[in-house]
Amino acid sequence: MLTIRGSLTIIYEPPFYKGIFEEETQCSYRVAQFNFGTSVPKTRLVYLYLLDHYSELTFYEQKQKTKLCLKHANPKRLQRLARKNVGADFKGTKAQQALQKQHQSCKRSGKKQRNLVKKNKKQFQYEQRKNKRLQKHKGH
């Protein structure tokens, strides 16, 4: 049986309200982000957005390292694990980390694309200089 957990978190990052959509299954974790604008989104607006534009969201997918566990755990043990995991190296929520990875991968692909364009432009300019030099030596 496949279990899917989904959640929507609306946060305020001045000056915009953002919605973070999270989907978690046994083998993957997906997250997407949407900007609601500068005013507080009403429940009706959020619901209509989910109905109309949910299929247009671009989700960033990440493979799960651990299985999704739904059985009851000791609350004190959970507190201990949470304190140990958060510790000094807390770098945001799981959704924020996934969005950060997506942002970094987009930056890397953009950098590769810009370098390729720059390299092609330099090659084209070199070919132009070479042809111009050859034309000068032809004696026209």
Sequence and secondary structure as in RCSB ss.txt:
>XXXX:A:sequence
MLTIRGSLTIIYEPPFYKGIFEEETQCSYRVAQFNFGTSVPKTRLVYLYLLDHYSELTFYEQKQKTKLCLKHANP
KRLQRLARKNVGADFKGTKAQQALQKQHQSCKRSGKKQRNLVKKNKKQFQYEQRKNKRLQKHKGH
>XXXX:A:secstr
    EEEEEEEEETTEEEEEEEEE SSEEEEEEEEEESS   HHHHHHHHHHHGGG   EEEE SS    S   H
HHHHHHHHHHHSS     HHHHHHHHHHHHHHHHHHHHHHHHHHHHHHHHHHHHHHHHHHHHTT 
